[in-house]
């Protein structure tokens, strides 16, 4: 989202100012162009030289640094910006933003802004909870700007509370999410998505599962949240971080997944079964660890797991149901049969025998099948791009 965009990063004077350097680097990694403006207090915590070296741009700290320059710095910087971030945002600069006060370089740039503003407050919890500070934050939100809530944790004063600056990567991810949501086409819709490979225990140590990483389901959750939906992710994986702005429920077995998906169905608008569900489970998992057999063989009795997609297809009313099919041969034939048999509205199929496609990879190549329409083949691309195209197609149908 921020690639090739002009970003003004305003740093105000709090102990969390050191994290602004990391945030600037993250923006540059996203291929953004970054200019930094610092308050006088911010320079007590991190030097302008540091920010200048990181961004390869001069840092604005003083309204009157060069009285002979015909250019009006605070106006030209504000005009240059596509987005403005205040990281960290102290109670002082929050008050200036809310009340239009412009008495230094940073606040004057903010007063001259005409592009989206994202602020990340960071201060002592008692300061943060002051009525005046909360009123100022409410006014900023009411003006259409974005406020990222501070995190809870150990504060500079040595005790825990709400007021910590979120990690720079979280600030970036949350900002992208909220900016996408402003144009989202799934506002007020509830999307339930399953992800990952279910785990069926053999004994307390061993289990049966599959190669699914859950990356496609997590990408779909992010893409749905970007569209403004309320998203519930039912996840069978523990190796991925929970997506920002998404309610994540962790499960293990196919039966756990079935229970969660059935419970979510009545309140859902869209159900997406992206999880790789184990077709079978052990009939009676061992209570204790199984030991090696003297015969050199071990016999396990398997029983069939519930067909969750078929269950959802049979029970759905107005919900839009999406299934996935991972195949190694006869892709379109098997996928078309599954679309009809499971009573799904959309079937996303991929050939996992191909390189860079499906399980474990960061990329995917899929074919989207819907009833009474020609299959749509998407090229090989990263999974988030695939997920965004799937959600776009769903939103077109839903709306």
N, C-alpha and C positions, 0 to 999 in steps of 0.2 A: 504493500500500500504506500509506503514512504519512499520507494525507489524513485530517484531523480526528482524528489520534491525538496523544496527549500524549507528548512526547519530552523526556527529561532528557539534556542534553549535558554531560558532565563533561570539563573541560579540565585536563590536568596540565601540569607545568612543563618543557616542551621547546621548542626553537627553532621546531618546527613548530606551536606553539600559534596562530600567526597564521592558519593555514589553518582553524582552528575557526570563525572568523568567516564565512568563505565557506561552510563546511558548514552552519552555522546558517541562513544565507540560503537555501541549497538546500532545507533542510527546510521553511522557511516558504513557499517557492515551491510546495512540494508540499502546501501548506495544512495542515501540521502545526502543533501548538501546542508551543512550545519554551521550556523553562526551563534555565538554565545554572548549573552548580556549578563553581567553580574552586578549585584548590589554591592555597596561598600562593605557591608557586613559579611557577605559571601567570600570576599577576598581575604578575610581573616581565617577562613577554614581551608580554602584551596586557592592556589595562585592563578591569576589570569594567564600566566605563562604556560601553565599546565594545559589549560583549555585551548589556548592558541596553538600549541604544538599538536594536540590531539585532533583538532579540526582543520589545521592549516589555514586558519582565518584569524584576523585581529579580533580581540575581545573588547566589547563596548562596556566601559565601567563609569564613564563620566560624560555628562551632557556637554561639557565645555572643554573637552580635551584638546581640541585644535581650533582656536577662535578664528583662524584665517581660512578654514575650509568652508567653501560656499554650500557644501552639502549639509543638509540637516539630518544627522545620523539617526535619531530615533524615528523619524518619518521614513527614511529610506529603508531602514531595517524592517519596519512594520510592513511597508509596501512590498518588500522582497519576499516575505514569508508566505508559504502555503499553509503551514501549521505553526502554532506557538505552544511550547511546553513550558511550564514552570515547575522545575524539579530541583530541590524541594521547594514547597510553598510554605512559608512561615505565616504565623498569625498576622504579622505586620503587612506582608504583601497581599495576603488574602483580603484584608480590610481595604487596602488601596484599590484592588481590582473591583470589589463590591461597590465601592463608593466613588469611583472615578477619580481618585487622587493621583496626581502626576507630579512628583517632586524630585525624581532622580531619573537616571537613564532607564532603568528597568521598568518603573511604573509609567514612564512617559511612552515607551514602546508599547506597553499594554494599553494605554489610553488611546493610542493611534491604531490599534489593531482592527482588521476587518476580515480576518480568517479564523478558522476554528481554534479554540483555546482549550488546552488540557492541563489541569493543575493536579499536582500530587502533594497534598498537605503532609507535613511532618513536624511534630512538636510534642511536648510533654502532654500526657493524657489529660491532665487537669486544664491545661490551656485549650486543648482541642474540644473539650466538653463545655467550655464557657458558652453561655447563651449568645453573647455577641459574636463569637467565632462561628457558631452554628448558624446564626441568622445571616451572617455574611456569606457562608457557603451556600445556603438556600437561595440567596439572591443571585449568586453566580450561576447556579443550576437553572434558576428561573429565566435567566438571560440567554439560556441555550448553550452554555459552556459545559465542559465535562470535568467532573471532580472524581478523582480516584480515591477511594476510601483508604486511610492509613491502615497498616497491618498491626496485629497484636504481637507483642513479644517484649524482650528486654529493652528498656529505654536507657538513654544516656545517664539518667539519674540513678540507675542501679536496680530498679524494680520493673516489673512487667506491667504492661498496659497497652491500650490502643494509642498509636501515635507514631509508630515506626514507619519510615518510608518503605513502601513495598520494594522488592528486588527489581532492579532495572528491567530485566527480561519480562517480569510480570506487568510493569507499567506499559511497556511496549505492546505486549499481547492484548492487554485490556483496552488500550487506546484504539488499536486496530479493530477490535471487536465492536466497541461502541460506535466508532465512526461508520463501520459497515452497517450497523443496525439502523442508523438514521434513514437509510434507503432500503431497508429490508422489506421483503414482500410476504413474510410469514408472521407479521405482527399478530399477537393474540392467538397464535396457533401453538398447540402442544405437540411436540415431536418426541417420540420415544424410539431410541436406537439401541440395538444390541451390538456388542463387539467382542472380539477375541475368541479363542478356542476353549470350549468347556472342558472341565477336568473331572474324570470319573475315577474315584479311588479304587485301587486294588487292595491296598493295606495302608497303614499309617505312613508308609514311606513312598510307595510307588503309585502310579496312576496311569490312565489311558487318556491321551489328548491328541491334538493335531498341530500342524505347523502354523496356524494362524497367529499373527502378531497383534492383531487388534488395530493396526494403524489405519485401515480403511474406515472402520467404524468411528474411530476417534476423529478422523478428518471430516466425516459426515456430521458428527456432533458440532465441531467447530463451524462448519459451513452453515448448518441449520441455525446456530446461535447468531451468526453474522446476518442471517436473514430476519432476525428479530424474534425468532420463535422462543418459546419456553422449551428447554431441551432436557430430557432425562436420558442418561446414558447408563445402560445396564451392561457392566463390563466383566468379562471373565479373565482379564489380564491384570497383572500388578506391575508390569514392567514399564508402563507409560504413565506420565503425570496426568492427573485429572484435568480436563480442559477448563479454562477460565470461563465463567458464566454458564456453566453446565452442572446440573445436579447429577452426580455419579453414584451409582449403586454397584457395589462389588459383589459378585457371586462366583460360584465355582462350577457346580454341576449343571447338566441339562435340565434337571428337575427344578433346581433353583431358578434358572433362567425362565423356564416355563411359568413358574409361580409369579415372578415379577412382571413378565410381559402380559399375562392374563389379568393381573391386578391393575395394570396401567391402561389396558385397552379401553374401558368405558370412558375415561376422561381424555383420551388421545384424539388428535385429528389426523396424525400421520404416524404409522408404525413402520420401522425399517429393521428388518432382520438381517443384519450384516454379520452376526456372529457365526462362527463355524461350530456347529453343534455336533457333538459326538453321537453317532448313530446308535451306539450300543453302550451299555454300562455293565459292570460286574453285578451279577445277581445278588451276591452276598459278600460285600467287602470284608476282608479279614480284620478282626479286632487287633491282632498283634502282627508284627512283621513276619511275612512268610519266609521260611528257611529253604535253602536249596534242597531239592529232592534227590534222593539216592538214585532214582531211575534216570536222572538227567533231563526229565521232562516235567512240565507244569501244565496242568489243564485248568483253564478258566472258563466258567460258564457265563456267557453274555446274554443279556436281555435287551430288547429294543427300547430306546428312549422315545419319549413323545415327539411327534412331528410338530414342532411349535409353529412353523409357518402355516401348515395345514390347519392347525387349531385356530390360529388367528383368522385365516381365510374363511373358516366356517362360522366364526362368531362375530366378525366385523359387521357393522351396519353402515354408517356414513364414513368410516375411517378409510384413508388411502393407505393401502398396504404395499410395501416394497420388499421383495425378496432378493437374495443373491444366490448365484450358482457358480461354484468353482469346478470346472471340468477339465479333463485332459484329452477329450476326443468328442466329436459330434456336438460341438458347442451349441449351435443354434437349434438343432433338433432337440437336445435334452432341455435346453432353457425354455423353448417354446412349450414343450410338454409340461414343464414345471409351472410355468406362468398360468396355464389353464387349470391344471390339476390342483394347485394350491389356492386357486381363486385370488391370486394377487393382481394388483393393478399395474405393477411394474416389476420387471425382473432384470437385474443387472448381472450379466454373465461375463466371466473371464476364463481364459485358457491358462491355467496355472502351470502347464508344461513348458510355457515360453519363458525365455530369459527376461528378468526384470519385471515380471508380471505376477501380482498376487502375493502370496504368503511371504512375509518377512521383508519384502522390498519396500523402498520408499516411493516406487513408481507403480503404475497400473495401466492396463489397457482393457477397456470394457466395451461391451455391446449392451445397449439399453433396449429392452423389448417392452412394448405396451400393447394392449389389445387393439386390434384393427388398425395398426400402424406398422410401417416398415421399420425394421431394426435400425437403430442409430449407433454407428461405430465411432467411438472416441479414440483418438490417437494415444500412443504411449506418452504419459506425462506424470508429474508428481501427484500423489494421492489427494492432496488438498485441492488441486485444480480439478481432478476428476469429481471429487465430492461437491465442489461448487457448481459444476455443470449439472450434476444429478439433482441438487437442491433447486437449481434454477428451473429445470424441467418440471419438477414436482410443483414448484410455486406457480408456474404457468397454468398447470392443470387445476390446482386448488383455487386459483383466483379467476 
